[in-house]
C-alpha cells in the first residue's frame, strides 16, 4: 500500500509539472505572437521570435517559476504529511 501511495504522489507531482510546462508554453506563444502581431519595431532584432522569447523569459518566467515552487511546496505539504495518531 505504501508503494502505491508513493507512486500516486509521484504522478501528482509529475502531472503538475507537465501542466505547468504546457501553461508556460501557451503563455509564451501568446506573448510572442501578440507582440509580433503589432506594427514592426524599428529595431530589427526586436522583430524576431528569439528576442521575444528572451524578453518573455526575463519578464514573465520568474512569476511562473515562483508559482511552480509555491504549488509544489503546497502539494508536498498536503500530500506528504504523516497521519496523526489519536
MARLO-169146 format. One line per 2 residues: number of its first residue (from 1); their letters; for each residue x, y, z of N, C-alpha, C, O, CB. Coordinates in steps of 0.2 Angstrom, whole numbers, always signed. Glycine has a CB too. Layout:
<sites>
NUM) a) X Y Z X Y Z X Y Z X Y Z X Y Z  ...
</sites>
This chain:
<sites>
1) xx) +4 -6 +0 +0 +0 +0 +4 +6 +0 +3 +11 -3 -5 +0 +6  +10 +6 +4 +14 +12 +4 +17 +13 -3 +18 +19 -5 +20 +11 +9
3) xx) +19 +8 -6 +22 +9 -13 +17 +12 -18 +18 +16 -22 +24 +3 -16  +10 +10 -17 +5 +13 -22 +4 +20 -20 +3 +24 -25 -1 +9 -21
5) xx) +4 +22 -14 +3 +29 -12 +9 +33 -14 +8 +39 -16 +2 +30 -4  +15 +31 -14 +21 +34 -16 +20 +35 -23 +22 +41 -26 +27 +30 -14
7) xx) +18 +30 -27 +18 +31 -34 +12 +36 -36 +13 +40 -41 +16 +24 -38  +7 +36 -32 +2 +41 -34 +4 +48 -33 +3 +53 -36 -5 +40 -29
9) xx) +8 +49 -27 +11 +56 -26 +15 +58 -32 +15 +64 -34 +15 +56 -19  +20 +53 -34 +24 +55 -39 +21 +57 -45 +23 +62 -49 +29 +49 -41
11) xx) +15 +53 -47 +11 +55 -53 +8 +62 -52 +7 +66 -57 +6 +50 -54  +6 +64 -46 +3 +70 -45 +8 +76 -46 +7 +81 -49 +0 +71 -38
13) xx) +14 +75 -43 +19 +80 -44 +21 +80 -52 +22 +86 -54 +26 +78 -40  +22 +74 -55 +24 +74 -62 +18 +78 -66 +20 +81 -71 +25 +67 -64
15) xx) +12 +76 -65 +6 +79 -68 +6 +87 -67 +5 +91 -72 +0 +77 -66  +8 +89 -61 +8 +96 -60 +14 +100 -64 +13 +105 -67 +10 +98 -53
17) xx) +19 +96 -65 +25 +99 -69 +23 +99 -76 +25 +104 -80 +31 +95 -68  +20 +94 -79 +18 +94 -86 +13 +99 -87 +13 +103 -92 +15 +87 -88
19) xx) +8 +100 -83 +3 +105 -84 +6 +112 -84 +4 +117 -87 -3 +105 -79  +11 +113 -79 +15 +119 -79 +19 +121 -85 +19 +126 -88 +20 +119 -73
21) xx) +22 +116 -88 +26 +117 -94 +21 +119 -100 +22 +123 -104 +30 +110 -96  +15 +115 -100 +10 +117 -105 +8 +124 -104 +7 +128 -109 +4 +112 -105
23) xx) +6 +126 -98 +4 +133 -97 +9 +138 -99 +8 +143 -102 +3 +134 -89  +16 +137 -97 +21 +141 -99 +22 +142 -107 +23 +147 -109 +28 +139 -96
25) xx) +21 +136 -110 +22 +136 -117 +16 +140 -121 +17 +144 -125 +22 +129 -120  +10 +139 -118 +4 +143 -121 +5 +150 -120 +4 +154 -124 -2 +140 -118
27) xx) +7 +152 -113 +8 +159 -112 +14 +162 -116 +13 +168 -118 +10 +160 -104  +19 +158 -117 +25 +161 -121 +23 +162 -128 +24 +167 -131 +31 +156 -121
29) xx) +19 +157 -131 +17 +158 -138 +12 +164 -139 +13 +168 -143 +14 +152 -141  +8 +165 -134 +3 +170 -134 +7 +177 -133 +5 +182 -137 -2 +170 -129
31) xx) +12 +177 -129 +16 +183 -128 +20 +185 -134 +19 +191 -136 +21 +182 -122  +23 +180 -137 +27 +182 -143 +23 +184 -149 +24 +189 -152 +31 +175 -145
33) xx) +17 +180 -150 +14 +182 -156 +9 +188 -155 +7 +192 -160 +9 +176 -158  +8 +190 -149 +4 +196 -148 +9 +202 -149 +6 +207 -151 +1 +196 -141
35) xx) +15 +201 -147 +20 +207 -148 +21 +208 -155 +22 +213 -158 +26 +206 -144  +22 +202 -159 +24 +202 -166 +18 +204 -170 +20 +206 -176 +27 +196 -168
37) xx) +12 +203 -168 +7 +205 -172 +5 +212 -173 +2 +215 -178 +0 +202 -170  +8 +216 -169 +8 +224 -170 +12 +226 -175 +15 +222 -179 +10 +227 -163
39) xx) +13 +233 -175 +17 +236 -181 +24 +234 -179 +26 +234 -173 +16 +244 -181  +28 +233 -184 +35 +231 -183 +39 +237 -180 +38 +243 -181 +39 +230 -190
41) xx) +44 +234 -176 +48 +239 -172 +54 +242 -177 +56 +238 -181 +51 +236 -166  +56 +248 -176 +62 +250 -180 +68 +246 -178 +73 +246 -182 +63 +257 -179
43) xx) +69 +243 -172 +74 +239 -171 +73 +232 -174 +68 +229 -171 +76 +239 -163  +77 +230 -178 +76 +224 -182 +76 +218 -177 +73 +213 -178 +81 +223 -188
45) xx) +81 +218 -173 +82 +212 -168 +75 +211 -164 +74 +205 -162 +88 +213 -164  +72 +216 -163 +66 +215 -158 +60 +212 -162 +55 +210 -159 +63 +222 -156
47) xx) +60 +211 -169 +55 +208 -173 +56 +201 -173 +52 +198 -177 +55 +212 -180  +61 +198 -170 +62 +191 -171 +59 +187 -165 +58 +190 -159 +69 +189 -171
49) xx) +57 +181 -166 +54 +177 -161 +59 +175 -155 +57 +175 -150 +52 +170 -164  +65 +174 -157 +70 +173 -152 +71 +179 -147 +72 +177 -141 +77 +172 -155
51) xx) +71 +185 -149 +72 +190 -145 +65 +191 -140 +66 +192 -134 +72 +197 -149  +60 +189 -143 +54 +190 -139 +53 +184 -134 +50 +185 -129 +47 +189 -144
53) xx) +56 +178 -136 +56 +173 -131 +61 +175 -125 +60 +173 -119 +59 +166 -134  +67 +178 -127 +71 +181 -121 +68 +186 -117 +68 +186 -111 +78 +184 -124
55) xx) +64 +190 -120 +60 +195 -116 +55 +192 -112 +54 +194 -106 +57 +200 -121  +52 +187 -114 +47 +183 -110 +50 +180 -104 +48 +180 -99 +43 +177 -115
57) xx) +56 +177 -106 +60 +174 -100 +62 +179 -95 +62 +177 -89 +66 +170 -103  +63 +185 -97 +65 +190 -92 +59 +193 -88 +60 +195 -82 +69 +195 -95
59) xx) +54 +193 -92 +48 +197 -89 +43 +192 -85 +41 +194 -80 +44 +201 -94  +41 +187 -89 +36 +183 -86 +38 +176 -83 +35 +174 -78 +31 +181 -92
61) xx) +44 +173 -85 +46 +167 -82 +47 +167 -75 +45 +162 -72 +52 +165 -86  +50 +172 -72 +51 +172 -64 +44 +171 -61 +44 +168 -56 +54 +178 -62
63) xx) +39 +174 -63 +32 +173 -60 +30 +166 -61 +27 +163 -56 +27 +178 -63  +31 +163 -66 +29 +156 -67 +33 +151 -63 +31 +147 -60 +30 +154 -75
65) xx) +40 +153 -62 +44 +149 -58 +42 +149 -51 +42 +144 -47 +51 +151 -59  +40 +155 -49 +38 +156 -42 +31 +152 -41 +31 +149 -35 +37 +163 -40
67) xx) +27 +153 -45 +21 +149 -45 +22 +141 -44 +18 +138 -41 +16 +151 -50  +26 +139 -48 +28 +132 -48 +31 +130 -41 +29 +125 -39 +33 +130 -54
69) xx) +35 +134 -39 +38 +132 -32 +33 +132 -27 +33 +127 -23 +44 +137 -31  +29 +137 -27 +23 +138 -22 +18 +132 -22 +16 +129 -17 +20 +144 -22
71) xx) +17 +130 -28 +12 +125 -30 +15 +118 -27 +11 +114 -24 +10 +124 -37  +21 +117 -29 +24 +110 -27 +25 +110 -19 +25 +105 -16 +31 +110 -30
73) xx) +27 +116 -16 +28 +116 -9 +21 +114 -6 +20 +111 -1 +30 +123 -7  +16 +117 -8 +9 +116 -6 +7 +109 -7 +4 +106 -2 +4 +121 -9
75) xx) +8 +106 -13 +6 +99 -14 +10 +95 -9 +8 +90 -6 +8 +97 -21  +17 +96 -8 +21 +92 -4 +19 +92 +3 +18 +87 +6 +28 +94 -5
77) xx) +17 +98 +5 +15 +99 +12 +8 +95 +14 +7 +93 +19 +14 +106 +14  +4 +95 +8 -3 +92 +9 -2 +84 +8 -5 +81 +12 -8 +95 +4
79) xx) +1 +82 +3 +1 +75 +2 +7 +71 +6 +6 +65 +7 +3 +74 -5  +12 +74 +8 +17 +70 +11 +17 +71 +19 +22 +69 +22 +24 +73 +9
81) xx) +12 +74 +22 +12 +74 +29 +10 +68 +32 +6 +64 +29 +8 +80 +32  +13 +66 +37 +11 +59 +40 +5 +60 +44 +3 +65 +47 +17 +57 +45
83) xx) +1 +55 +44 -5 +55 +48 -4 +55 +55 +0 +52 +58 -10 +49 +46  -8 +59 +58 -8 +59 +66 -11 +53 +69 -17 +51 +67 -10 +66 +68
85) xx) -8 +51 +74 -12 +45 +78 -15 +48 +84 -13 +52 +87 -6 +40 +80  -21 +45 +85 -25 +48 +90 -25 +43 +96 -28 +43 +101 -32 +49 +88
</sites>
